[in-house]
Amino acid sequence: MSEDIEGAPVDERICKLCRFARRLFLLAWLHSAAFAAVSVSLGGTTGLGKVVGDQYFLGDHWRYRPVSKAVYELMAVYERIALVVFILGFAAIMLHNVLRQCKDVPKRWEVW
């Protein structure tokens, strides 16, 4: 097993990155489930909602539920956070798959 510049075995570092990526993906998956539960309990999302004058509505497939301005703004922020977490989770699972393949390369091709 070769070592990189910092002295840690390369295989061990890849395993640690794999575990981190898998945990980040699971966290993103759980957050997506929580977001779905919150949006269902509140009656929709701001993406499907609308603002008419001083009235705020959360939308869910052509149905609108009136909410206060504070709830509407809070949901808008939460939707943005959920999108970022989802993208990070998707990137993490892609990184995990790439690192797993990199980890198998030395065994198959005796590179290290």
Biopython code that builds the backbone (N, CA, C, O; Angstrom):
import numpy as np
from Bio.PDB.StructureBuilder import StructureBuilder

atoms = [
    (1, "MET", "N", (0.851, -1.170, 0.000)),
    (1, "MET", "CA", (0.000, 0.000, 0.000)),
    (1, "MET", "C", (0.901, 1.238, 0.000)),
    (1, "MET", "O", (1.806, 1.347, 0.827)),
    (2, "SER", "N", (0.665, 2.134, -0.888)),
    (2, "SER", "CA", (1.502, 3.332, -0.960)),
    (2, "SER", "C", (0.992, 4.384, 0.012)),
    (2, "SER", "O", (-0.123, 4.295, 0.526)),
    (3, "GLU", "N", (1.829, 5.373, 0.248)),
    (3, "GLU", "CA", (1.449, 6.475, 1.120)),
    (3, "GLU", "C", (1.535, 7.768, 0.334)),
    (3, "GLU", "O", (2.366, 7.907, -0.563)),
    (4, "ASP", "N", (0.686, 8.699, 0.670)),
    (4, "ASP", "CA", (0.741, 9.986, -0.005)),
    (4, "ASP", "C", (1.724, 10.898, 0.719)),
    (4, "ASP", "O", (2.452, 10.445, 1.602)),
    (5, "ILE", "N", (1.753, 12.155, 0.362)),
    (5, "ILE", "CA", (2.712, 13.115, 0.902)),
    (5, "ILE", "C", (2.564, 13.269, 2.416)),
    (5, "ILE", "O", (3.561, 13.430, 3.120)),
    (6, "GLU", "N", (1.334, 13.221, 2.922)),
    (6, "GLU", "CA", (1.106, 13.431, 4.350)),
    (6, "GLU", "C", (1.398, 12.183, 5.173)),
    (6, "GLU", "O", (1.376, 12.256, 6.402)),
    (7, "GLY", "N", (1.664, 11.070, 4.562)),
    (7, "GLY", "CA", (2.039, 9.867, 5.280)),
    (7, "GLY", "C", (0.901, 8.915, 5.577)),
    (7, "GLY", "O", (1.163, 7.799, 6.026)),
    (8, "ALA", "N", (-0.341, 9.288, 5.354)),
    (8, "ALA", "CA", (-1.463, 8.389, 5.601)),
    (8, "ALA", "C", (-1.617, 7.450, 4.412)),
    (8, "ALA", "O", (-1.448, 7.860, 3.264)),
    (9, "PRO", "N", (-1.934, 6.204, 4.685)),
    (9, "PRO", "CA", (-2.149, 5.273, 3.573)),
    (9, "PRO", "C", (-3.272, 5.767, 2.661)),
    (9, "PRO", "O", (-4.308, 6.236, 3.130)),
    (10, "VAL", "N", (-3.051, 5.656, 1.365)),
    (10, "VAL", "CA", (-4.017, 6.157, 0.386)),
    (10, "VAL", "C", (-5.339, 5.419, 0.513)),
    (10, "VAL", "O", (-6.401, 6.038, 0.462)),
    (11, "ASP", "N", (-5.287, 4.103, 0.678)),
    (11, "ASP", "CA", (-6.500, 3.303, 0.796)),
    (11, "ASP", "C", (-7.337, 3.745, 1.999)),
    (11, "ASP", "O", (-8.562, 3.830, 1.905)),
    (12, "GLU", "N", (-6.689, 4.022, 3.110)),
    (12, "GLU", "CA", (-7.390, 4.453, 4.319)),
    (12, "GLU", "C", (-8.048, 5.813, 4.119)),
    (12, "GLU", "O", (-9.167, 6.034, 4.581)),
    (13, "ARG", "N", (-7.368, 6.717, 3.439)),
    (13, "ARG", "CA", (-7.938, 8.049, 3.183)),
    (13, "ARG", "C", (-9.153, 7.947, 2.272)),
    (13, "ARG", "O", (-10.139, 8.656, 2.476)),
    (14, "ILE", "N", (-9.096, 7.082, 1.277)),
    (14, "ILE", "CA", (-10.244, 6.897, 0.383)),
    (14, "ILE", "C", (-11.417, 6.328, 1.167)),
    (14, "ILE", "O", (-12.557, 6.744, 0.960)),
    (15, "CYS", "N", (-11.154, 5.376, 2.069)),
    (15, "CYS", "CA", (-12.226, 4.803, 2.885)),
    (15, "CYS", "C", (-12.883, 5.868, 3.758)),
    (15, "CYS", "O", (-14.105, 5.885, 3.901)),
    (16, "LYS", "N", (-12.080, 6.757, 4.342)),
    (16, "LYS", "CA", (-12.634, 7.821, 5.176)),
    (16, "LYS", "C", (-13.490, 8.773, 4.347)),
    (16, "LYS", "O", (-14.556, 9.198, 4.792)),
    (17, "LEU", "N", (-13.029, 9.108, 3.146)),
    (17, "LEU", "CA", (-13.828, 9.969, 2.269)),
    (17, "LEU", "C", (-15.119, 9.278, 1.860)),
    (17, "LEU", "O", (-16.165, 9.921, 1.772)),
    (18, "CYS", "N", (-15.057, 7.970, 1.610)),
    (18, "CYS", "CA", (-16.258, 7.208, 1.253)),
    (18, "CYS", "C", (-17.276, 7.256, 2.392)),
    (18, "CYS", "O", (-18.462, 7.488, 2.159)),
    (19, "ARG", "N", (-16.816, 7.038, 3.611)),
    (19, "ARG", "CA", (-17.730, 7.071, 4.759)),
    (19, "ARG", "C", (-18.346, 8.455, 4.928)),
    (19, "ARG", "O", (-19.540, 8.579, 5.198)),
    (20, "PHE", "N", (-17.530, 9.495, 4.768)),
    (20, "PHE", "CA", (-18.041, 10.861, 4.877)),
    (20, "PHE", "C", (-19.100, 11.125, 3.809)),
    (20, "PHE", "O", (-20.155, 11.684, 4.107)),
    (21, "ALA", "N", (-18.826, 10.727, 2.569)),
    (21, "ALA", "CA", (-19.776, 10.952, 1.473)),
    (21, "ALA", "C", (-21.074, 10.190, 1.719)),
    (21, "ALA", "O", (-22.159, 10.714, 1.467)),
    (22, "ARG", "N", (-20.967, 8.958, 2.211)),
    (22, "ARG", "CA", (-22.170, 8.167, 2.476)),
    (22, "ARG", "C", (-23.005, 8.816, 3.584)),
    (22, "ARG", "O", (-24.231, 8.871, 3.486)),
    (23, "ARG", "N", (-22.346, 9.303, 4.632)),
    (23, "ARG", "CA", (-23.075, 9.960, 5.727)),
    (23, "ARG", "C", (-23.737, 11.253, 5.262)),
    (23, "ARG", "O", (-24.863, 11.556, 5.659)),
    (24, "LEU", "N", (-23.043, 12.010, 4.426)),
    (24, "LEU", "CA", (-23.627, 13.242, 3.898)),
    (24, "LEU", "C", (-24.848, 12.932, 3.042)),
    (24, "LEU", "O", (-25.845, 13.652, 3.100)),
    (25, "PHE", "N", (-24.778, 11.868, 2.248)),
    (25, "PHE", "CA", (-25.921, 11.472, 1.432)),
    (25, "PHE", "C", (-27.099, 11.076, 2.317)),
    (25, "PHE", "O", (-28.231, 11.484, 2.058)),
    (26, "LEU", "N", (-26.844, 10.287, 3.356)),
    (26, "LEU", "CA", (-27.932, 9.877, 4.246)),
    (26, "LEU", "C", (-28.557, 11.078, 4.952)),
    (26, "LEU", "O", (-29.773, 11.136, 5.129)),
    (27, "LEU", "N", (-27.728, 12.028, 5.351)),
    (27, "LEU", "CA", (-28.242, 13.252, 5.967)),
    (27, "LEU", "C", (-29.131, 14.014, 4.984)),
    (27, "LEU", "O", (-30.199, 14.500, 5.357)),
    (28, "ALA", "N", (-28.693, 14.115, 3.740)),
    (28, "ALA", "CA", (-29.493, 14.809, 2.722)),
    (28, "ALA", "C", (-30.803, 14.070, 2.467)),
    (28, "ALA", "O", (-31.843, 14.699, 2.269)),
    (29, "TRP", "N", (-30.759, 12.743, 2.471)),
    (29, "TRP", "CA", (-31.964, 11.951, 2.241)),
    (29, "TRP", "C", (-32.963, 12.182, 3.379)),
    (29, "TRP", "O", (-34.154, 12.372, 3.133)),
    (30, "LEU", "N", (-32.478, 12.163, 4.617)),
    (30, "LEU", "CA", (-33.360, 12.413, 5.757)),
    (30, "LEU", "C", (-33.917, 13.839, 5.725)),
    (30, "LEU", "O", (-35.080, 14.061, 6.063)),
    (31, "HIS", "N", (-33.092, 14.795, 5.320)),
    (31, "HIS", "CA", (-33.558, 16.178, 5.237)),
    (31, "HIS", "C", (-34.632, 16.315, 4.160)),
    (31, "HIS", "O", (-35.592, 17.065, 4.340)),
    (32, "SER", "N", (-34.485, 15.605, 3.051)),
    (32, "SER", "CA", (-35.509, 15.648, 2.001)),
    (32, "SER", "C", (-36.827, 15.085, 2.511)),
    (32, "SER", "O", (-37.895, 15.613, 2.199)),
    (33, "ALA", "N", (-36.754, 14.018, 3.292)),
    (33, "ALA", "CA", (-37.973, 13.447, 3.870)),
    (33, "ALA", "C", (-38.614, 14.429, 4.848)),
    (33, "ALA", "O", (-39.837, 14.572, 4.881)),
    (34, "ALA", "N", (-37.788, 15.102, 5.641)),
    (34, "ALA", "CA", (-38.316, 16.101, 6.578)),
    (34, "ALA", "C", (-38.950, 17.265, 5.823)),
    (34, "ALA", "O", (-39.998, 17.770, 6.224)),
    (35, "PHE", "N", (-38.313, 17.694, 4.728)),
    (35, "PHE", "CA", (-38.874, 18.785, 3.930)),
    (35, "PHE", "C", (-40.232, 18.389, 3.361)),
    (35, "PHE", "O", (-41.168, 19.188, 3.363)),
    (36, "ALA", "N", (-40.336, 17.163, 2.877)),
    (36, "ALA", "CA", (-41.619, 16.703, 2.341)),
    (36, "ALA", "C", (-42.690, 16.719, 3.429)),
    (36, "ALA", "O", (-43.823, 17.132, 3.182)),
    (37, "ALA", "N", (-42.336, 16.274, 4.622)),
    (37, "ALA", "CA", (-43.302, 16.263, 5.723)),
    (37, "ALA", "C", (-43.729, 17.677, 6.104)),
    (37, "ALA", "O", (-44.909, 17.923, 6.353)),
    (38, "VAL", "N", (-42.781, 18.601, 6.151)),
    (38, "VAL", "CA", (-43.102, 19.990, 6.505)),
    (38, "VAL", "C", (-43.991, 20.620, 5.438)),
    (38, "VAL", "O", (-44.974, 21.284, 5.768)),
    (39, "SER", "N", (-43.660, 20.420, 4.169)),
    (39, "SER", "CA", (-44.460, 21.051, 3.115)),
    (39, "SER", "C", (-45.868, 20.468, 3.062)),
    (39, "SER", "O", (-46.822, 21.186, 2.765)),
    (40, "VAL", "N", (-46.009, 19.175, 3.346)),
    (40, "VAL", "CA", (-47.345, 18.578, 3.372)),
    (40, "VAL", "C", (-48.136, 19.108, 4.567)),
    (40, "VAL", "O", (-49.319, 19.424, 4.440)),
    (41, "SER", "N", (-47.486, 19.204, 5.719)),
    (41, "SER", "CA", (-48.213, 19.673, 6.905)),
    (41, "SER", "C", (-48.608, 21.147, 6.794)),
    (41, "SER", "O", (-49.643, 21.554, 7.321)),
    (42, "LEU", "N", (-47.783, 21.946, 6.109)),
    (42, "LEU", "CA", (-48.131, 23.362, 5.927)),
    (42, "LEU", "C", (-49.100, 23.572, 4.769)),
    (42, "LEU", "O", (-49.725, 24.629, 4.676)),
    (43, "GLY", "N", (-49.234, 22.607, 3.905)),
    (43, "GLY", "CA", (-50.202, 22.710, 2.831)),
    (43, "GLY", "C", (-49.626, 23.096, 1.487)),
    (43, "GLY", "O", (-50.390, 23.442, 0.585)),
    (44, "GLY", "N", (-48.326, 23.053, 1.308)),
    (44, "GLY", "CA", (-47.753, 23.351, -0.003)),
    (44, "GLY", "C", (-46.406, 24.032, 0.091)),
    (44, "GLY", "O", (-45.782, 24.078, 1.151)),
    (45, "THR", "N", (-45.971, 24.561, -1.042)),
    (45, "THR", "CA", (-44.676, 25.228, -1.128)),
    (45, "THR", "C", (-44.852, 26.620, -1.722)),
    (45, "THR", "O", (-45.888, 26.935, -2.307)),
    (46, "THR", "N", (-43.817, 27.449, -1.560)),
    (46, "THR", "CA", (-43.879, 28.788, -2.140)),
    (46, "THR", "C", (-43.679, 28.734, -3.648)),
    (46, "THR", "O", (-44.144, 29.617, -4.369)),
    (47, "GLY", "N", (-42.990, 27.705, -4.129)),
    (47, "GLY", "CA", (-42.791, 27.569, -5.573)),
    (47, "GLY", "C", (-44.111, 27.402, -6.311)),
    (47, "GLY", "O", (-44.273, 27.884, -7.432)),
    (48, "LEU", "N", (-45.049, 26.716, -5.674)),
    (48, "LEU", "CA", (-46.376, 26.543, -6.268)),
    (48, "LEU", "C", (-47.387, 27.537, -5.698)),
    (48, "LEU", "O", (-48.546, 27.560, -6.114)),
    (49, "GLY", "N", (-46.947, 28.348, -4.756)),
    (49, "GLY", "CA", (-47.834, 29.321, -4.124)),
    (49, "GLY", "C", (-47.886, 30.625, -4.892)),
    (49, "GLY", "O", (-47.352, 30.749, -5.994)),
    (50, "LYS", "N", (-48.546, 31.592, -4.277)),
    (50, "LYS", "CA", (-48.637, 32.908, -4.915)),
    (50, "LYS", "C", (-48.890, 33.967, -3.852)),
    (50, "LYS", "O", (-49.300, 33.674, -2.729)),
    (51, "VAL", "N", (-48.631, 35.199, -4.244)),
    (51, "VAL", "CA", (-48.886, 36.353, -3.381)),
    (51, "VAL", "C", (-49.867, 37.252, -4.120)),
    (51, "VAL", "O", (-49.626, 37.653, -5.258)),
    (52, "VAL", "N", (-50.968, 37.560, -3.462)),
    (52, "VAL", "CA", (-51.979, 38.438, -4.039)),
    (52, "VAL", "C", (-52.183, 39.590, -3.062)),
    (52, "VAL", "O", (-52.810, 39.440, -2.013)),
    (53, "GLY", "N", (-51.635, 40.744, -3.437)),
    (53, "GLY", "CA", (-51.727, 41.894, -2.539)),
    (53, "GLY", "C", (-50.964, 41.626, -1.253)),
    (53, "GLY", "O", (-49.754, 41.399, -1.269)),
    (54, "ASP", "N", (-51.685, 41.653, -0.141)),
    (54, "ASP", "CA", (-51.078, 41.373, 1.162)),
    (54, "ASP", "C", (-51.376, 39.957, 1.641)),
    (54, "ASP", "O", (-51.108, 39.629, 2.797)),
    (55, "GLN", "N", (-51.914, 39.134, 0.791)),
    (55, "GLN", "CA", (-52.245, 37.759, 1.170)),
    (55, "GLN", "C", (-51.214, 36.800, 0.575)),
    (55, "GLN", "O", (-50.823, 36.924, -0.586)),
    (56, "TYR", "N", (-50.787, 35.844, 1.394)),
    (56, "TYR", "CA", (-49.778, 34.864, 0.983)),
    (56, "TYR", "C", (-50.400, 33.477, 0.981)),
    (56, "TYR", "O", (-51.127, 33.103, 1.901)),
    (57, "PHE", "N", (-50.103, 32.721, -0.069)),
    (57, "PHE", "CA", (-50.672, 31.387, -0.214)),
    (57, "PHE", "C", (-49.560, 30.385, -0.530)),
    (57, "PHE", "O", (-48.689, 30.645, -1.360)),
    (58, "LEU", "N", (-49.607, 29.239, 0.146)),
    (58, "LEU", "CA", (-48.745, 28.118, -0.220)),
    (58, "LEU", "C", (-49.545, 27.247, -1.169)),
    (58, "LEU", "O", (-50.724, 26.981, -0.932)),
    (59, "GLY", "N", (-48.911, 26.803, -2.237)),
    (59, "GLY", "CA", (-49.630, 26.047, -3.247)),
    (59, "GLY", "C", (-49.267, 24.580, -3.258)),
    (59, "GLY", "O", (-48.166, 24.181, -2.879)),
    (60, "ASP", "N", (-50.240, 23.775, -3.711)),
    (60, "ASP", "CA", (-50.036, 22.337, -3.849)),
    (60, "ASP", "C", (-50.953, 21.829, -4.955)),
    (60, "ASP", "O", (-52.098, 21.458, -4.694)),
    (61, "HIS", "N", (-50.462, 21.813, -6.170)),
    (61, "HIS", "CA", (-51.214, 21.295, -7.326)),
    (61, "HIS", "C", (-52.598, 21.937, -7.451)),
    (61, "HIS", "O", (-53.618, 21.269, -7.284)),
    (62, "TRP", "N", (-52.619, 23.195, -7.737)),
    (62, "TRP", "CA", (-53.816, 23.994, -8.004)),
    (62, "TRP", "C", (-54.688, 24.229, -6.782)),
    (62, "TRP", "O", (-55.825, 24.681, -6.913)),
    (63, "ARG", "N", (-54.177, 23.933, -5.606)),
    (63, "ARG", "CA", (-54.883, 24.278, -4.369)),
    (63, "ARG", "C", (-54.004, 25.268, -3.621)),
    (63, "ARG", "O", (-52.781, 25.130, -3.604)),
    (64, "TYR", "N", (-54.611, 26.245, -3.016)),
    (64, "TYR", "CA", (-53.857, 27.263, -2.293)),
    (64, "TYR", "C", (-54.334, 27.341, -0.853)),
    (64, "TYR", "O", (-55.532, 27.290, -0.574)),
    (65, "ARG", "N", (-53.384, 27.463, 0.048)),
    (65, "ARG", "CA", (-53.701, 27.572, 1.473)),
    (65, "ARG", "C", (-53.177, 28.907, 1.978)),
    (65, "ARG", "O", (-51.984, 29.180, 1.847)),
    (66, "PRO", "N", (-54.028, 29.742, 2.549)),
    (66, "PRO", "CA", (-53.564, 31.042, 3.052)),
    (66, "PRO", "C", (-52.686, 30.862, 4.298)),
    (66, "PRO", "O", (-53.001, 30.078, 5.192)),
    (67, "VAL", "N", (-51.589, 31.602, 4.329)),
    (67, "VAL", "CA", (-50.674, 31.579, 5.476)),
    (67, "VAL", "C", (-50.232, 33.009, 5.766)),
    (67, "VAL", "O", (-50.460, 33.919, 4.969)),
    (68, "SER", "N", (-49.605, 33.186, 6.904)),
    (68, "SER", "CA", (-49.100, 34.517, 7.245)),
    (68, "SER", "C", (-47.826, 34.801, 6.446)),
    (68, "SER", "O", (-47.216, 33.898, 5.873)),
    (69, "LYS", "N", (-47.449, 36.063, 6.425)),
    (69, "LYS", "CA", (-46.247, 36.464, 5.697)),
    (69, "LYS", "C", (-45.008, 35.800, 6.299)),
    (69, "LYS", "O", (-44.107, 35.393, 5.567)),
    (70, "ALA", "N", (-44.959, 35.687, 7.627)),
    (70, "ALA", "CA", (-43.802, 35.076, 8.298)),
    (70, "ALA", "C", (-43.650, 33.604, 7.906)),
    (70, "ALA", "O", (-42.540, 33.143, 7.638)),
    (71, "VAL", "N", (-44.754, 32.876, 7.874)),
    (71, "VAL", "CA", (-44.703, 31.457, 7.484)),
    (71, "VAL", "C", (-44.275, 31.334, 6.027)),
    (71, "VAL", "O", (-43.475, 30.464, 5.684)),
    (72, "TYR", "N", (-44.801, 32.192, 5.181)),
    (72, "TYR", "CA", (-44.449, 32.159, 3.760)),
    (72, "TYR", "C", (-42.951, 32.407, 3.567)),
    (72, "TYR", "O", (-42.292, 31.694, 2.810)),
    (73, "GLU", "N", (-42.418, 33.423, 4.257)),
    (73, "GLU", "CA", (-40.992, 33.736, 4.122)),
    (73, "GLU", "C", (-40.121, 32.643, 4.724)),
    (73, "GLU", "O", (-39.064, 32.321, 4.182)),
    (74, "LEU", "N", (-40.557, 32.072, 5.840)),
    (74, "LEU", "CA", (-39.816, 30.971, 6.454)),
    (74, "LEU", "C", (-39.780, 29.760, 5.525)),
    (74, "LEU", "O", (-38.748, 29.103, 5.390)),
    (75, "MET", "N", (-40.898, 29.475, 4.895)),
    (75, "MET", "CA", (-40.955, 28.349, 3.960)),
    (75, "MET", "C", (-40.076, 28.613, 2.744)),
    (75, "MET", "O", (-39.451, 27.688, 2.226)),
    (76, "ALA", "N", (-40.017, 29.848, 2.284)),
    (76, "ALA", "CA", (-39.163, 30.184, 1.138)),
    (76, "ALA", "C", (-37.688, 29.942, 1.473)),
    (76, "ALA", "O", (-36.943, 29.408, 0.651)),
    (77, "VAL", "N", (-37.274, 30.330, 2.668)),
    (77, "VAL", "CA", (-35.886, 30.094, 3.092)),
    (77, "VAL", "C", (-35.631, 28.599, 3.229)),
    (77, "VAL", "O", (-34.594, 28.096, 2.796)),
    (78, "TYR", "N", (-36.578, 27.895, 3.831)),
    (78, "TYR", "CA", (-36.420, 26.450, 4.027)),
    (78, "TYR", "C", (-36.335, 25.714, 2.690)),
    (78, "TYR", "O", (-35.581, 24.750, 2.561)),
    (79, "GLU", "N", (-37.100, 26.160, 1.702)),
    (79, "GLU", "CA", (-37.029, 25.533, 0.375)),
    (79, "GLU", "C", (-35.647, 25.705, -0.242)),
    (79, "GLU", "O", (-35.123, 24.782, -0.865)),
    (80, "ARG", "N", (-35.059, 26.877, -0.072)),
    (80, "ARG", "CA", (-33.709, 27.101, -0.617)),
    (80, "ARG", "C", (-32.683, 26.217, 0.088)),
    (80, "ARG", "O", (-31.798, 25.649, -0.551)),
    (81, "ILE", "N", (-32.809, 26.107, 1.404)),
    (81, "ILE", "CA", (-31.899, 25.242, 2.156)),
    (81, "ILE", "C", (-32.066, 23.793, 1.708)),
    (81, "ILE", "O", (-31.079, 23.081, 1.526)),
    (82, "ALA", "N", (-33.298, 23.361, 1.534)),
    (82, "ALA", "CA", (-33.561, 21.987, 1.108)),
    (82, "ALA", "C", (-32.960, 21.710, -0.264)),
    (82, "ALA", "O", (-32.440, 20.620, -0.502)),
    (83, "LEU", "N", (-33.023, 22.673, -1.160)),
    (83, "LEU", "CA", (-32.444, 22.494, -2.489)),
    (83, "LEU", "C", (-30.929, 22.346, -2.409)),
    (83, "LEU", "O", (-30.354, 21.480, -3.069)),
    (84, "VAL", "N", (-30.284, 23.181, -1.609)),
    (84, "VAL", "CA", (-28.822, 23.099, -1.459)),
    (84, "VAL", "C", (-28.422, 21.766, -0.836)),
    (84, "VAL", "O", (-27.467, 21.133, -1.287)),
    (85, "VAL", "N", (-29.145, 21.335, 0.197)),
    (85, "VAL", "CA", (-28.833, 20.059, 0.845)),
    (85, "VAL", "C", (-29.043, 18.905, -0.127)),
    (85, "VAL", "O", (-28.254, 17.960, -0.140)),
    (86, "PHE", "N", (-30.092, 18.968, -0.938)),
    (86, "PHE", "CA", (-30.338, 17.920, -1.926)),
    (86, "PHE", "C", (-29.199, 17.849, -2.939)),
    (86, "PHE", "O", (-28.740, 16.758, -3.278)),
    (87, "ILE", "N", (-28.744, 18.995, -3.420)),
    (87, "ILE", "CA", (-27.641, 19.019, -4.389)),
    (87, "ILE", "C", (-26.361, 18.485, -3.754)),
    (87, "ILE", "O", (-25.631, 17.724, -4.388)),
    (88, "LEU", "N", (-26.079, 18.871, -2.512)),
    (88, "LEU", "CA", (-24.901, 18.348, -1.812)),
    (88, "LEU", "C", (-24.997, 16.839, -1.615)),
    (88, "LEU", "O", (-24.003, 16.126, -1.753)),
    (89, "GLY", "N", (-26.176, 16.360, -1.296)),
    (89, "GLY", "CA", (-26.371, 14.918, -1.133)),
    (89, "GLY", "C", (-26.160, 14.165, -2.429)),
    (89, "GLY", "O", (-25.556, 13.092, -2.434)),
    (90, "PHE", "N", (-26.650, 14.714, -3.525)),
    (90, "PHE", "CA", (-26.448, 14.079, -4.828)),
    (90, "PHE", "C", (-24.965, 14.055, -5.178)),
    (90, "PHE", "O", (-24.455, 13.046, -5.666)),
    (91, "ALA", "N", (-24.271, 15.165, -4.929)),
    (91, "ALA", "CA", (-22.828, 15.211, -5.186)),
    (91, "ALA", "C", (-22.088, 14.222, -4.288)),
    (91, "ALA", "O", (-21.111, 13.607, -4.715)),
    (92, "ALA", "N", (-22.547, 14.067, -3.053)),
    (92, "ALA", "CA", (-21.892, 13.142, -2.122)),
    (92, "ALA", "C", (-22.019, 11.703, -2.586)),
    (92, "ALA", "O", (-21.052, 10.946, -2.507)),
    (93, "ILE", "N", (-23.190, 11.309, -3.068)),
    (93, "ILE", "CA", (-23.336, 9.915, -3.505)),
    (93, "ILE", "C", (-22.540, 9.671, -4.780)),
    (93, "ILE", "O", (-22.030, 8.570, -4.987)),
    (94, "MET", "N", (-22.425, 10.679, -5.636)),
    (94, "MET", "CA", (-21.581, 10.529, -6.827)),
    (94, "MET", "C", (-20.114, 10.384, -6.411)),
    (94, "MET", "O", (-19.400, 9.536, -6.945)),
    (95, "LEU", "N", (-19.667, 11.205, -5.464)),
    (95, "LEU", "CA", (-18.302, 11.112, -4.948)),
    (95, "LEU", "C", (-18.062, 9.747, -4.317)),
    (95, "LEU", "O", (-17.007, 9.143, -4.508)),
    (96, "HIS", "N", (-19.034, 9.269, -3.572)),
    (96, "HIS", "CA", (-18.917, 7.958, -2.933)),
    (96, "HIS", "C", (-18.713, 6.865, -3.976)),
    (96, "HIS", "O", (-17.852, 6.001, -3.812)),
    (97, "ASN", "N", (-19.496, 6.901, -5.041)),
    (97, "ASN", "CA", (-19.369, 5.873, -6.080)),
    (97, "ASN", "C", (-18.027, 5.954, -6.791)),
    (97, "ASN", "O", (-17.421, 4.925, -7.088)),
    (98, "VAL", "N", (-17.560, 7.158, -7.065)),
    (98, "VAL", "CA", (-16.255, 7.321, -7.723)),
    (98, "VAL", "C", (-15.140, 6.825, -6.815)),
    (98, "VAL", "O", (-14.232, 6.129, -7.271)),
    (99, "LEU", "N", (-15.200, 7.177, -5.538)),
    (99, "LEU", "CA", (-14.158, 6.751, -4.606)),
    (99, "LEU", "C", (-14.153, 5.241, -4.412)),
    (99, "LEU", "O", (-13.091, 4.639, -4.258)),
    (100, "ARG", "N", (-15.321, 4.630, -4.419)),
    (100, "ARG", "CA", (-15.363, 3.165, -4.305)),
    (100, "ARG", "C", (-14.675, 2.518, -5.486)),
    (100, "ARG", "O", (-13.968, 1.523, -5.326)),
    (101, "GLN", "N", (-14.875, 3.078, -6.682)),
    (101, "GLN", "CA", (-14.205, 2.529, -7.862)),
    (101, "GLN", "C", (-12.705, 2.765, -7.785)),
    (101, "GLN", "O", (-11.924, 1.896, -8.174)),
    (102, "CYS", "N", (-12.285, 3.938, -7.283)),
    (102, "CYS", "CA", (-10.854, 4.223, -7.145)),
    (102, "CYS", "C", (-10.214, 3.277, -6.142)),
    (102, "CYS", "O", (-9.061, 2.877, -6.306)),
    (103, "LYS", "N", (-10.958, 2.924, -5.111)),
    (103, "LYS", "CA", (-10.429, 2.028, -4.089)),
    (103, "LYS", "C", (-10.192, 0.638, -4.666)),
    (103, "LYS", "O", (-9.256, -0.048, -4.257)),
    (104, "ASP", "N", (-11.024, 0.216, -5.607)),
    (104, "ASP", "CA", (-10.885, -1.109, -6.210)),
    (104, "ASP", "C", (-9.789, -1.164, -7.260)),
    (104, "ASP", "O", (-9.313, -2.252, -7.584)),
    (105, "VAL", "N", (-9.376, -0.026, -7.802)),
    (105, "VAL", "CA", (-8.366, -0.008, -8.868)),
    (105, "VAL", "C", (-7.060, -0.663, -8.440)),
    (105, "VAL", "O", (-6.532, -1.482, -9.191)),
    (106, "PRO", "N", (-6.509, -0.340, -7.261)),
    (106, "PRO", "CA", (-5.233, -0.966, -6.894)),
    (106, "PRO", "C", (-5.324, -2.486, -6.814)),
    (106, "PRO", "O", (-4.373, -3.184, -7.167)),
    (107, "LYS", "N", (-6.447, -2.997, -6.359)),
    (107, "LYS", "CA", (-6.599, -4.445, -6.237)),
    (107, "LYS", "C", (-6.666, -5.106, -7.609)),
    (107, "LYS", "O", (-6.101, -6.180, -7.817)),
    (108, "ARG", "N", (-7.351, -4.468, -8.531)),
    (108, "ARG", "CA", (-7.512, -5.064, -9.856)),
    (108, "ARG", "C", (-6.272, -4.918, -10.718)),
    (108, "ARG", "O", (-5.866, -5.856, -11.405)),
    (109, "TRP", "N", (-5.677, -3.744, -10.679)),
    (109, "TRP", "CA", (-4.579, -3.461, -11.599)),
    (109, "TRP", "C", (-3.217, -3.358, -10.914)),
    (109, "TRP", "O", (-2.211, -3.095, -11.572)),
    (110, "GLU", "N", (-3.183, -3.562, -9.602)),
    (110, "GLU", "CA", (-1.944, -3.493, -8.820)),
    (110, "GLU", "C", (-1.199, -2.187, -9.071)),
    (110, "GLU", "O", (0.008, -2.178, -9.315)),
    (111, "VAL", "N", (-1.942, -1.084, -9.005)),
    (111, "VAL", "CA", (-1.355, 0.227, -9.268)),
    (111, "VAL", "C", (-0.524, 0.684, -8.088)),
    (111, "VAL", "O", (0.569, 1.220, -8.272)),
    (112, "TRP", "N", (-1.033, 0.479, -6.858)),
    (112, "TRP", "CA", (-0.304, 0.979, -5.689)),
    (112, "TRP", "C", (0.420, -0.150, -4.997)),
    (112, "TRP", "O", (1.091, 0.073, -3.989)),
]
sb = StructureBuilder()
sb.init_structure("model")
sb.init_model(0)
sb.init_chain("A")
sb.init_seg("    ")
for serial, (resi, resn, name, xyz) in enumerate(atoms, 1):
    if name == "N":
        sb.init_residue(resn, " ", resi, " ")
    sb.init_atom(name, np.array(xyz, "f"), 0.0, 1.0, " ", f" {name:<3s}", serial, name[0])
structure = sb.get_structure()
